[in-house]
Amino acid sequence: MEVRIAHLYPNLLNIYADRGNITALRQRCIWRHIDVSIHEFTLGEEPDWDAYDLFYISGGQDREQNLVCSDLSLKSSGLKDAVEGDAVLLSICGGYQLLGDYYRAADGNTIEGIGLFRARTIAGSKRLIGNVVIESLLDGGRLSLAGFENHAGRTYLDHGQEPLGRVVTGYGNNSEDGGEGIVYRNAIGTYMHGPLLPKNTAFADYLLRKALEHHHGEPVELESLDDSVEAHALAVALKLKK
């Protein structure tokens, strides 16, 4: 089997060690003897969108996100077409915000997103910081996911848009409606840092399986791995309180 991953803006968007999500996907492929190729794309570089099965974009500081915003807007149609073709997308924090309709800063300045997600983000006066646990329903299964959040933005989903999960501990999208993240087709946005995938291995495998099915055009069943260490780390994280 084979899977191709595009890592967008890794030199600009990589806070809270979120590059570890790419490391986790790569290693889980290696353990299963799945051929995996990972290519990085930054400002002025555009992937062949049809050639990749999974896209990854993380978050960064305001200056870096402003740089990415201008560049990403030029590439938006390609990324949207890839998602409509059932490619997988994982976006974290600032990357999640940039894929929505807009981000309105505390000074009133509005940064236009690409509108892949029907959601808007408005800066709040207080940062939402701490450990976060959510219950997520993906493919009819129930997953408990644990991570760390640190964001000033309050993200509100349009009516009919589905969150990644419901908050058990923490703040989530906006600390008001109990939702965290967003899911559209195989595209996911979330505020969960950590990095997220090393300790949430079932979620990592969900993304990997969807990416493999995109590449091969048929259902894929992944070989089981010994995730006892990761399962223990998750169990500890699930007990943490904000």
LUMVEX-744982 format. One record per residue (C-alpha): x, z, y; residue in one letter. Coordinates in Angstrom, 3 decimals, m for minus. Layout:
{px=X; pz=Z; py=Y; residuo=A}
...
END
This chain:
{px=0.000; pz=0.000; py=0.000; residuo=M}
{px=1.020; pz=m0.516; py=3.595; residuo=E}
{px=0.034; pz=0.839; py=7.013; residuo=V}
{px=1.223; pz=m0.039; py=10.531; residuo=R}
{px=1.170; pz=2.466; py=13.390; residuo=I}
{px=1.570; pz=1.845; py=17.138; residuo=A}
{px=2.735; pz=4.815; py=19.220; residuo=H}
{px=1.766; pz=4.215; py=22.846; residuo=L}
{px=3.935; pz=5.569; py=25.712; residuo=Y}
{px=6.014; pz=8.018; py=23.621; residuo=P}
{px=8.628; pz=8.320; py=26.388; residuo=N}
{px=6.026; pz=9.440; py=28.932; residuo=L}
{px=3.322; pz=11.242; py=26.969; residuo=L}
{px=4.734; pz=13.890; py=24.643; residuo=N}
{px=3.909; pz=17.467; py=25.617; residuo=I}
{px=3.590; pz=20.429; py=23.250; residuo=Y}
{px=5.588; pz=18.576; py=20.574; residuo=A}
{px=2.713; pz=16.176; py=19.934; residuo=D}
{px=5.201; pz=13.619; py=18.607; residuo=R}
{px=4.943; pz=15.789; py=15.492; residuo=G}
{px=1.643; pz=14.061; py=14.716; residuo=N}
{px=3.536; pz=10.810; py=14.148; residuo=I}
{px=6.118; pz=12.649; py=12.032; residuo=T}
{px=3.335; pz=14.098; py=9.879; residuo=A}
{px=1.707; pz=10.711; py=9.273; residuo=L}
{px=5.056; pz=9.134; py=8.422; residuo=R}
{px=6.046; pz=11.863; py=6.003; residuo=Q}
{px=2.715; pz=11.908; py=4.208; residuo=R}
{px=3.100; pz=8.170; py=3.658; residuo=C}
{px=6.665; pz=8.588; py=2.362; residuo=I}
{px=5.613; pz=11.259; py=m0.112; residuo=W}
{px=2.993; pz=8.871; py=m1.466; residuo=R}
{px=5.338; pz=5.844; py=m1.508; residuo=H}
{px=3.173; pz=4.063; py=1.052; residuo=I}
{px=5.052; pz=1.532; py=3.182; residuo=D}
{px=4.729; pz=2.710; py=6.781; residuo=V}
{px=6.050; pz=1.049; py=9.925; residuo=S}
{px=5.875; pz=2.736; py=13.325; residuo=I}
{px=6.537; pz=0.888; py=16.570; residuo=H}
{px=6.701; pz=2.337; py=20.069; residuo=E}
{px=5.260; pz=0.659; py=23.164; residuo=F}
{px=5.678; pz=1.809; py=26.755; residuo=T}
{px=5.105; pz=0.448; py=30.268; residuo=L}
{px=5.009; pz=m3.344; py=30.377; residuo=G}
{px=5.015; pz=m3.700; py=26.586; residuo=E}
{px=1.864; pz=m4.786; py=24.783; residuo=E}
{px=1.317; pz=m4.633; py=21.027; residuo=P}
{px=m0.156; pz=m7.400; py=18.966; residuo=D}
{px=m3.353; pz=m5.396; py=18.663; residuo=W}
{px=m4.476; pz=m7.149; py=15.492; residuo=D}
{px=m1.237; pz=m6.216; py=13.722; residuo=A}
{px=m1.751; pz=m2.432; py=13.742; residuo=Y}
{px=m4.003; pz=m0.103; py=11.790; residuo=D}
{px=m3.567; pz=3.112; py=13.767; residuo=L}
{px=m2.873; pz=3.739; py=17.467; residuo=F}
{px=m1.649; pz=7.037; py=18.861; residuo=Y}
{px=m1.539; pz=8.247; py=22.475; residuo=I}
{px=m0.783; pz=11.778; py=23.612; residuo=S}
{px=m0.814; pz=13.594; py=26.950; residuo=G}
{px=1.664; pz=14.301; py=29.718; residuo=G}
{px=2.107; pz=15.615; py=33.227; residuo=Q}
{px=0.122; pz=14.168; py=36.148; residuo=D}
{px=2.927; pz=11.867; py=37.333; residuo=R}
{px=3.400; pz=10.314; py=33.897; residuo=E}
{px=m0.342; pz=9.983; py=33.324; residuo=Q}
{px=m0.729; pz=8.146; py=36.628; residuo=N}
{px=1.958; pz=5.673; py=35.563; residuo=L}
{px=0.294; pz=5.159; py=32.202; residuo=V}
{px=m3.159; pz=4.749; py=33.741; residuo=C}
{px=m2.182; pz=1.669; py=35.731; residuo=S}
{px=m0.438; pz=0.090; py=32.759; residuo=D}
{px=m3.144; pz=0.960; py=30.228; residuo=L}
{px=m5.836; pz=m0.655; py=32.352; residuo=S}
{px=m4.051; pz=m3.985; py=31.889; residuo=L}
{px=m4.158; pz=m3.569; py=28.117; residuo=K}
{px=m7.637; pz=m2.097; py=27.793; residuo=S}
{px=m9.376; pz=m5.133; py=26.356; residuo=S}
{px=m6.907; pz=m5.389; py=23.480; residuo=G}
{px=m7.233; pz=m1.729; py=22.576; residuo=L}
{px=m11.021; pz=m1.839; py=22.796; residuo=K}
{px=m11.162; pz=m4.910; py=20.568; residuo=D}
{px=m8.938; pz=m3.189; py=18.007; residuo=A}
{px=m11.250; pz=m0.151; py=17.917; residuo=V}
{px=m14.308; pz=m2.393; py=17.582; residuo=E}
{px=m12.513; pz=m3.943; py=14.612; residuo=G}
{px=m12.315; pz=m0.471; py=13.013; residuo=D}
{px=m8.666; pz=0.257; py=13.726; residuo=A}
{px=m7.954; pz=3.982; py=13.930; residuo=V}
{px=m7.105; pz=5.701; py=17.220; residuo=L}
{px=m6.020; pz=9.297; py=17.827; residuo=L}
{px=m5.744; pz=10.417; py=21.460; residuo=S}
{px=m4.684; pz=13.876; py=22.593; residuo=I}
{px=m5.493; pz=15.685; py=25.867; residuo=C}
{px=m4.392; pz=13.427; py=28.760; residuo=G}
{px=m4.552; pz=10.398; py=26.484; residuo=G}
{px=m8.119; pz=11.365; py=25.615; residuo=Y}
{px=m8.993; pz=11.637; py=29.311; residuo=Q}
{px=m7.493; pz=8.231; py=30.145; residuo=L}
{px=m9.704; pz=6.585; py=27.522; residuo=L}
{px=m12.876; pz=7.881; py=29.175; residuo=G}
{px=m14.671; pz=6.547; py=32.243; residuo=D}
{px=m12.732; pz=8.510; py=34.855; residuo=Y}
{px=m10.822; pz=11.675; py=35.745; residuo=Y}
{px=m11.668; pz=13.354; py=39.041; residuo=R}
{px=m8.840; pz=15.574; py=40.293; residuo=A}
{px=m9.243; pz=18.814; py=42.223; residuo=A}
{px=m8.441; pz=17.002; py=45.488; residuo=D}
{px=m11.293; pz=14.574; py=44.872; residuo=G}
{px=m9.056; pz=11.675; py=43.909; residuo=N}
{px=m10.530; pz=9.678; py=41.039; residuo=T}
{px=m8.421; pz=8.033; py=38.338; residuo=I}
{px=m10.317; pz=5.289; py=36.561; residuo=E}
{px=m10.158; pz=5.312; py=32.781; residuo=G}
{px=m10.648; pz=2.334; py=30.485; residuo=I}
{px=m14.145; pz=3.317; py=29.336; residuo=G}
{px=m13.502; pz=3.232; py=25.611; residuo=L}
{px=m15.122; pz=6.657; py=25.390; residuo=F}
{px=m18.359; pz=7.214; py=27.283; residuo=R}
{px=m17.150; pz=10.424; py=28.877; residuo=A}
{px=m15.981; pz=11.683; py=32.247; residuo=R}
{px=m13.523; pz=14.423; py=33.165; residuo=T}
{px=m13.610; pz=16.636; py=36.258; residuo=I}
{px=m10.823; pz=19.063; py=37.159; residuo=A}
{px=m11.786; pz=22.729; py=37.167; residuo=G}
{px=m10.324; pz=25.598; py=39.160; residuo=S}
{px=m9.099; pz=27.436; py=36.054; residuo=K}
{px=m7.069; pz=26.104; py=33.146; residuo=R}
{px=m8.593; pz=26.468; py=29.702; residuo=L}
{px=m5.746; pz=27.845; py=27.597; residuo=I}
{px=m5.534; pz=29.342; py=24.137; residuo=G}
{px=m5.982; pz=28.839; py=20.434; residuo=N}
{px=m8.937; pz=26.725; py=19.423; residuo=V}
{px=m10.830; pz=26.379; py=16.141; residuo=V}
{px=m13.584; pz=23.867; py=15.543; residuo=I}
{px=m15.888; pz=22.864; py=12.716; residuo=E}
{px=m15.917; pz=19.098; py=12.315; residuo=S}
{px=m18.067; pz=16.743; py=10.268; residuo=L}
{px=m16.251; pz=13.553; py=9.274; residuo=L}
{px=m17.402; pz=11.234; py=6.499; residuo=D}
{px=m20.021; pz=13.785; py=5.523; residuo=G}
{px=m17.404; pz=16.501; py=4.880; residuo=G}
{px=m16.881; pz=19.738; py=6.778; residuo=R}
{px=m13.410; pz=20.452; py=8.154; residuo=L}
{px=m12.141; pz=23.536; py=9.965; residuo=S}
{px=m9.479; pz=22.381; py=12.432; residuo=L}
{px=m7.106; pz=24.618; py=14.378; residuo=A}
{px=m4.947; pz=23.834; py=17.388; residuo=G}
{px=m3.945; pz=24.883; py=20.882; residuo=F}
{px=m5.549; pz=23.786; py=24.138; residuo=E}
{px=m4.237; pz=23.828; py=27.711; residuo=N}
{px=m6.214; pz=21.711; py=30.159; residuo=H}
{px=m7.802; pz=21.992; py=33.585; residuo=A}
{px=m10.117; pz=19.051; py=33.023; residuo=G}
{px=m13.706; pz=19.532; py=31.934; residuo=R}
{px=m14.826; pz=16.579; py=29.864; residuo=T}
{px=m18.519; pz=15.755; py=29.570; residuo=Y}
{px=m19.792; pz=13.276; py=26.997; residuo=L}
{px=m22.590; pz=10.876; py=27.860; residuo=D}
{px=m25.891; pz=11.355; py=26.056; residuo=H}
{px=m25.663; pz=10.157; py=22.475; residuo=G}
{px=m21.876; pz=10.482; py=22.211; residuo=Q}
{px=m20.638; pz=12.604; py=19.323; residuo=E}
{px=m18.006; pz=15.356; py=19.670; residuo=P}
{px=m15.256; pz=15.717; py=17.103; residuo=L}
{px=m16.597; pz=19.179; py=16.317; residuo=G}
{px=m18.263; pz=22.362; py=17.468; residuo=R}
{px=m16.173; pz=25.177; py=18.917; residuo=V}
{px=m15.761; pz=28.328; py=16.836; residuo=V}
{px=m12.963; pz=29.846; py=18.914; residuo=T}
{px=m11.721; pz=28.549; py=22.258; residuo=G}
{px=m13.149; pz=26.400; py=25.027; residuo=Y}
{px=m13.351; pz=22.791; py=23.846; residuo=G}
{px=m14.306; pz=19.939; py=26.151; residuo=N}
{px=m15.644; pz=21.994; py=29.032; residuo=N}
{px=m16.303; pz=25.614; py=27.930; residuo=S}
{px=m20.039; pz=25.023; py=28.464; residuo=E}
{px=m21.685; pz=22.909; py=25.791; residuo=D}
{px=m19.750; pz=23.974; py=22.681; residuo=G}
{px=m18.376; pz=20.530; py=21.887; residuo=G}
{px=m14.733; pz=19.566; py=21.369; residuo=E}
{px=m13.349; pz=16.056; py=21.465; residuo=G}
{px=m15.188; pz=12.823; py=20.802; residuo=I}
{px=m15.639; pz=10.345; py=17.944; residuo=V}
{px=m16.448; pz=6.668; py=18.386; residuo=Y}
{px=m16.137; pz=4.477; py=15.304; residuo=R}
{px=m12.612; pz=5.324; py=14.021; residuo=N}
{px=m11.410; pz=6.412; py=17.473; residuo=A}
{px=m10.964; pz=10.122; py=18.145; residuo=I}
{px=m10.162; pz=12.059; py=21.298; residuo=G}
{px=m9.332; pz=15.762; py=21.329; residuo=T}
{px=m7.705; pz=18.471; py=23.425; residuo=Y}
{px=m6.062; pz=20.019; py=20.366; residuo=M}
{px=m2.275; pz=20.248; py=20.585; residuo=H}
{px=m0.120; pz=22.032; py=18.088; residuo=G}
{px=0.843; pz=19.439; py=17.021; residuo=P}
{px=m2.497; pz=18.968; py=15.326; residuo=L}
{px=m1.809; pz=17.051; py=12.124; residuo=L}
{px=0.993; pz=19.010; py=10.364; residuo=P}
{px=m1.246; pz=22.028; py=9.745; residuo=K}
{px=m4.543; pz=20.119; py=9.495; residuo=N}
{px=m3.540; pz=17.964; py=6.556; residuo=T}
{px=m7.074; pz=17.019; py=5.499; residuo=A}
{px=m7.600; pz=15.562; py=8.967; residuo=F}
{px=m4.254; pz=13.752; py=8.802; residuo=A}
{px=m5.271; pz=12.232; py=5.477; residuo=D}
{px=m8.657; pz=11.221; py=6.872; residuo=Y}
{px=m6.925; pz=9.205; py=9.603; residuo=L}
{px=m4.414; pz=7.773; py=7.158; residuo=L}
{px=m7.106; pz=6.733; py=4.695; residuo=R}
{px=m9.124; pz=5.002; py=7.417; residuo=K}
{px=m5.989; pz=3.194; py=8.597; residuo=A}
{px=m5.172; pz=2.024; py=5.064; residuo=L}
{px=m8.726; pz=0.799; py=4.578; residuo=E}
{px=m8.429; pz=m1.130; py=7.842; residuo=H}
{px=m5.233; pz=m2.771; py=6.604; residuo=H}
{px=m6.388; pz=m3.575; py=3.077; residuo=H}
{px=m10.082; pz=m4.180; py=3.687; residuo=G}
{px=m11.255; pz=m2.016; py=0.812; residuo=E}
{px=m11.815; pz=1.674; py=m0.016; residuo=P}
{px=m8.647; pz=3.704; py=m0.565; residuo=V}
{px=m8.166; pz=6.921; py=m2.507; residuo=E}
{px=m5.091; pz=8.910; py=m1.548; residuo=L}
{px=m2.879; pz=10.683; py=m4.054; residuo=E}
{px=m3.110; pz=14.471; py=m3.730; residuo=S}
{px=m0.112; pz=16.316; py=m2.293; residuo=L}
{px=1.064; pz=19.896; py=m2.609; residuo=D}
{px=m0.142; pz=21.233; py=0.744; residuo=D}
{px=0.150; pz=24.927; py=m0.123; residuo=S}
{px=2.524; pz=25.692; py=2.763; residuo=V}
{px=0.392; pz=23.745; py=5.234; residuo=E}
{px=m2.771; pz=25.384; py=3.908; residuo=A}
{px=m1.251; pz=28.819; py=4.508; residuo=H}
{px=m0.298; pz=27.846; py=8.076; residuo=A}
{px=m3.855; pz=26.645; py=8.688; residuo=L}
{px=m5.336; pz=29.818; py=7.223; residuo=A}
{px=m3.240; pz=31.905; py=9.613; residuo=V}
{px=m4.206; pz=29.689; py=12.553; residuo=A}
{px=m7.896; pz=29.957; py=11.724; residuo=L}
{px=m7.676; pz=33.736; py=12.121; residuo=K}
{px=m6.157; pz=33.555; py=15.608; residuo=L}
{px=m8.291; pz=34.466; py=18.614; residuo=K}
{px=m7.914; pz=33.141; py=22.132; residuo=K}
END
